[in-house]
């Protein structure tokens, strides 16, 4: 890829990120300020209502609760959260590591666990990438067959566009819209939140603000197993779409670069022929030596 193409892609990406940052800034900052004000007012009202509690003791209590929450533990005098490190939860965490989703709601806290996580990521991510690529190839076969039945005798570019559209429409329906119904029913989320969670998960962004399977729902282990199968198929589908789109873009870039290189080669060849056809001129040094 030529540096010109790299520069164009970098410029487009930079503008895209800047526009996205602008939108997020104007959408999210006012809500953040509102939440901060409400939280501060609640804090002050609590201290006024219970003046016997020292403010520094309350601050220490809040910090300890937040620290436990960051470790994935929610415990009060009457309730406690489900274990984050039983076998099913540990398997779920390992899967989020090798798939690079990394929700961030739980993480190893012991030094031994951190070391094992490093080796799990370094060895598991390449294996998972190869596995997802293989699954993506299997998903490509039925889509190609459907494409051949729908359109025949068309150019390669039209066929690729049809394949990408089929991948997006079918995949979005089967792996985002329908699973979001399941998340809405089981988790109690709004359907829009479920769609948001599905997209964030399958694109391996994994913010961790919503994670399926944390609640004590019936058949929790089975639900997590189904969720794991969905993640594998969804990641393979996303990899397939990215492969198709980037493949088309790379083909265009390579074609333009080959065309540019061919034009440069023909220009150099033409100049070479013209120089060879020019009459030879005696060197200046020989003319001076002859005159002497």
C-alpha positions as CSV (number, residue, x, y, z in Angstrom):
1,X,0.0,0.0,0.0
2,X,1.4,3.4,-1.0
3,X,1.9,6.1,1.6
4,X,-0.6,8.2,-0.2
5,X,-3.3,5.6,0.4
6,X,-2.3,5.3,4.0
7,X,-2.4,9.0,4.5
8,X,-5.9,9.2,3.0
9,X,-7.2,6.4,5.3
10,X,-5.6,8.1,8.3
11,X,-7.2,11.4,7.5
12,X,-10.6,9.9,7.0
13,X,-10.3,7.9,10.3
14,X,-9.1,11.0,12.2
15,X,-12.1,13.1,10.9
16,X,-14.4,10.3,11.8
17,X,-13.1,10.0,15.3
18,X,-13.2,13.8,15.8
19,X,-16.8,14.0,14.7
20,X,-17.8,11.1,17.0
21,X,-16.0,12.7,19.9
22,X,-17.9,15.9,19.3
23,X,-21.2,14.2,19.3
24,X,-20.4,12.2,22.5
25,X,-19.1,15.4,24.2
26,X,-22.4,17.3,23.6
27,X,-24.6,14.3,24.4
28,X,-22.9,12.8,27.5
29,X,-21.3,15.7,29.3
30,X,-24.6,17.4,30.3
31,X,-25.9,14.1,31.7
32,X,-22.7,13.6,33.6
33,X,-22.9,17.1,35.2
34,X,-26.5,16.4,36.2
35,X,-25.6,13.1,37.8
36,X,-22.8,14.7,39.7
37,X,-25.0,17.4,41.0
38,X,-27.7,14.9,42.1
39,X,-25.1,12.8,43.8
40,X,-23.6,15.7,45.7
41,X,-27.0,16.9,46.8
42,X,-27.9,13.4,48.0
43,X,-24.6,13.2,49.9
44,X,-25.3,16.6,51.7
45,X,-28.9,15.7,52.5
46,X,-27.8,12.4,54.0
47,X,-25.3,14.2,56.3
48,X,-27.9,16.7,57.3
49,X,-30.4,14.0,58.1
50,X,-27.8,11.9,60.1
51,X,-25.5,14.5,61.6
52,X,-24.1,11.8,64.0
53,X,-22.2,10.2,61.2
54,X,-18.8,12.0,60.6
55,X,-18.2,13.0,57.0
56,X,-14.8,11.3,56.9
57,X,-16.3,8.0,58.1
58,X,-18.9,8.2,55.4
59,X,-16.3,9.0,52.7
60,X,-14.3,5.9,53.9
61,X,-17.4,3.8,53.7
62,X,-18.3,4.9,50.2
63,X,-14.7,4.3,49.0
64,X,-14.7,0.8,50.4
65,X,-18.0,0.0,48.7
66,X,-16.8,1.4,45.4
67,X,-13.5,-0.6,45.7
68,X,-15.5,-3.8,46.3
69,X,-17.8,-3.0,43.4
70,X,-14.9,-2.5,41.0
71,X,-13.7,-6.0,42.0
72,X,-17.2,-7.4,41.0
73,X,-18.4,-7.8,44.6
74,X,-21.7,-6.3,45.8
75,X,-22.5,-7.2,49.4
76,X,-24.9,-5.5,51.9
77,X,-26.3,-6.5,55.2
78,X,-29.1,-8.4,53.6
79,X,-28.0,-9.5,50.1
80,X,-24.8,-10.5,48.3
81,X,-23.9,-10.9,44.7
82,X,-23.4,-14.2,42.9
83,X,-19.8,-15.5,42.8
84,X,-17.7,-14.1,40.0
85,X,-15.2,-16.9,40.2
86,X,-17.2,-20.2,40.2
87,X,-16.3,-22.5,37.3
88,X,-19.0,-21.1,35.0
89,X,-18.0,-17.5,35.7
90,X,-14.3,-18.3,35.3
91,X,-15.0,-20.0,31.9
92,X,-17.0,-16.9,30.9
93,X,-14.1,-14.7,31.9
94,X,-11.6,-16.8,30.0
95,X,-13.8,-16.6,26.9
96,X,-13.9,-12.8,27.1
97,X,-10.1,-12.8,27.3
98,X,-9.4,-15.0,24.2
99,X,-12.1,-13.2,22.2
100,X,-10.7,-9.8,23.2
101,X,-14.1,-8.7,24.4
102,X,-12.9,-7.9,27.9
103,X,-16.0,-6.5,29.6
104,X,-13.9,-5.2,32.5
105,X,-16.6,-5.9,35.1
106,X,-14.4,-8.6,36.7
107,X,-10.6,-9.0,36.6
108,X,-8.0,-11.1,38.4
109,X,-6.9,-9.5,41.6
110,X,-4.2,-12.0,42.7
111,X,-0.7,-11.7,41.2
112,X,-0.9,-15.4,40.1
113,X,-4.2,-14.7,38.4
114,X,-2.7,-11.8,36.5
115,X,0.2,-13.9,35.3
116,X,-2.1,-16.7,34.1
117,X,-4.3,-14.1,32.4
118,X,-1.2,-12.9,30.4
119,X,-0.4,-16.4,29.2
120,X,-4.1,-17.0,28.5
121,X,-4.3,-13.9,26.3
122,X,-1.0,-14.5,24.5
123,X,-1.8,-18.1,23.6
124,X,-5.5,-18.0,23.4
125,X,-6.1,-14.9,21.2
126,X,-4.2,-16.3,18.1
127,X,-6.0,-19.7,18.5
128,X,-9.3,-17.9,18.8
129,X,-8.6,-15.8,15.8
130,X,-7.8,-18.9,13.6
131,X,-10.9,-20.6,14.9
132,X,-13.2,-17.6,14.2
133,X,-11.7,-17.3,10.7
134,X,-12.5,-21.0,10.1
135,X,-16.1,-20.5,11.3
136,X,-16.4,-17.4,9.1
137,X,-15.4,-19.5,6.1
138,X,-18.2,-22.0,6.9
139,X,-20.7,-19.2,7.2
140,X,-19.6,-17.8,3.9
141,X,-20.7,-21.0,2.0
142,X,-24.5,-20.8,2.5
143,X,-24.4,-17.1,1.8
144,X,-22.5,-17.7,-1.4
145,X,-25.0,-20.3,-2.5
146,X,-27.9,-18.0,-1.8
147,X,-26.2,-15.3,-3.7
148,X,-25.7,-17.6,-6.7
149,X,-29.4,-18.4,-6.7
150,X,-30.5,-14.8,-6.5
151,X,-28.2,-13.2,-9.1
152,X,-26.3,-14.9,-12.0
153,X,-24.3,-13.5,-14.8
154,X,-23.3,-10.3,-13.0
155,X,-19.9,-8.7,-12.6
156,X,-17.6,-9.5,-9.7
157,X,-18.2,-6.2,-8.0
158,X,-22.0,-6.6,-8.0
159,X,-21.7,-10.1,-6.7
160,X,-19.5,-8.9,-3.8
161,X,-21.9,-6.1,-3.0
162,X,-24.8,-8.6,-2.9
163,X,-22.8,-10.9,-0.7
164,X,-22.0,-8.1,1.8
165,X,-25.6,-7.0,1.9
166,X,-26.8,-10.6,2.5
167,X,-24.2,-11.0,5.3
168,X,-25.3,-7.7,7.0
169,X,-29.0,-8.3,6.7
170,X,-29.1,-12.0,7.6
171,X,-26.4,-11.6,10.3
172,X,-28.1,-8.6,11.9
173,X,-31.4,-10.4,12.0
174,X,-30.2,-13.7,13.4
175,X,-27.3,-12.5,15.6
176,X,-28.4,-9.1,16.8
177,X,-32.2,-8.5,16.6
178,X,-33.4,-11.9,17.6
179,X,-30.9,-12.5,20.5
180,X,-31.8,-9.0,21.8
181,X,-35.3,-10.3,22.4
182,X,-33.8,-13.0,24.6
183,X,-31.7,-10.5,26.5
184,X,-34.8,-8.3,27.0
185,X,-36.9,-11.2,28.4
186,X,-34.2,-12.7,30.6
187,X,-32.2,-9.7,31.8
188,X,-35.2,-7.3,31.9
189,X,-33.4,-4.7,29.7
190,X,-35.0,-2.3,27.3
191,X,-34.8,-3.7,23.8
192,X,-32.6,-0.8,22.7
193,X,-30.2,-1.6,25.5
194,X,-30.2,-5.2,24.4
195,X,-29.3,-4.2,20.8
196,X,-26.6,-1.9,22.2
197,X,-25.2,-4.8,24.3
198,X,-25.2,-7.1,21.3
199,X,-23.4,-4.7,19.1
200,X,-20.8,-3.8,21.7
201,X,-20.2,-7.5,22.5
202,X,-19.9,-8.7,18.9
203,X,-17.6,-5.9,17.9
204,X,-15.3,-6.8,20.9
205,X,-15.6,-3.3,22.3
206,X,-16.9,-4.7,25.6
207,X,-17.5,-1.7,27.8
208,X,-18.8,-3.8,30.6
209,X,-21.7,-1.5,31.5
210,X,-24.1,-4.3,30.6
211,X,-23.1,-8.0,30.9
212,X,-25.5,-10.9,30.3
213,X,-25.6,-13.7,32.8
214,X,-24.7,-11.9,36.0
215,X,-28.1,-12.0,37.5
216,X,-29.3,-15.1,39.4
217,X,-31.7,-16.2,36.7
218,X,-33.1,-19.8,36.4
219,X,-30.9,-22.2,34.5
220,X,-28.0,-19.6,34.7
221,X,-25.4,-22.1,33.4
222,X,-27.4,-23.1,30.4
223,X,-28.2,-19.5,29.7
224,X,-24.5,-18.7,29.8
225,X,-23.7,-21.6,27.5
226,X,-26.2,-20.4,24.9
227,X,-24.7,-16.9,25.3
228,X,-21.2,-18.3,24.6
229,X,-22.4,-20.1,21.4
230,X,-24.0,-16.8,20.3
231,X,-20.7,-14.9,21.0
232,X,-18.7,-17.4,18.8
233,X,-21.1,-17.3,15.9
234,X,-21.4,-13.5,16.2
235,X,-17.7,-12.9,16.2
236,X,-17.2,-15.1,13.2
237,X,-20.0,-13.2,11.4
238,X,-18.3,-9.8,12.2
239,X,-15.0,-11.2,11.0
240,X,-16.6,-12.3,7.8
241,X,-18.1,-8.9,7.1
242,X,-14.8,-7.1,7.9
243,X,-13.0,-9.6,5.6
244,X,-15.4,-8.9,2.7
245,X,-15.4,-5.1,3.1
246,X,-11.7,-4.8,3.6
247,X,-11.0,-7.3,0.8
248,X,-13.0,-5.1,-1.7
249,X,-11.2,-1.9,-0.5
250,X,-7.8,-3.6,-0.7
251,X,-8.5,-4.8,-4.2
252,X,-9.4,-1.3,-5.3
253,X,-6.2,0.1,-3.7
254,X,-4.0,-2.5,-5.2
255,X,-5.6,-2.0,-8.6
256,X,-5.0,1.7,-8.5
257,X,-1.5,1.3,-7.3
258,X,-0.7,-1.2,-10.1
259,X,-2.2,1.2,-12.6
260,X,-0.1,4.0,-11.2
261,X,3.0,1.9,-11.2
262,X,2.3,0.8,-14.8
263,X,1.9,4.5,-15.9
264,X,5.2,5.4,-14.2
265,X,6.9,2.4,-15.8
266,X,5.6,3.4,-19.3
267,X,6.7,7.0,-18.8
268,X,10.2,5.9,-17.8
269,X,10.3,3.5,-20.8
270,X,9.2,6.3,-23.1
271,X,11.8,8.7,-21.8
272,X,14.5,6.0,-22.1
273,X,13.6,5.4,-25.8
274,X,13.7,9.2,-26.5
275,X,17.2,9.5,-24.9
276,X,18.5,6.6,-26.9
277,X,17.2,8.1,-30.1
278,X,18.9,11.4,-29.5
279,X,22.2,12.0,-31.5
280,X,25.3,11.4,-29.5
281,X,27.3,14.5,-28.6
282,X,31.1,14.4,-28.1
283,X,32.2,15.0,-24.5
284,X,33.3,18.4,-23.7
285,X,36.6,17.1,-22.4
286,X,37.6,15.5,-25.6
287,X,36.8,18.7,-27.6
288,X,39.2,20.6,-25.4
289,X,41.9,18.0,-25.8
290,X,41.6,18.0,-29.5
291,X,41.9,21.8,-29.8
292,X,45.0,21.7,-27.7
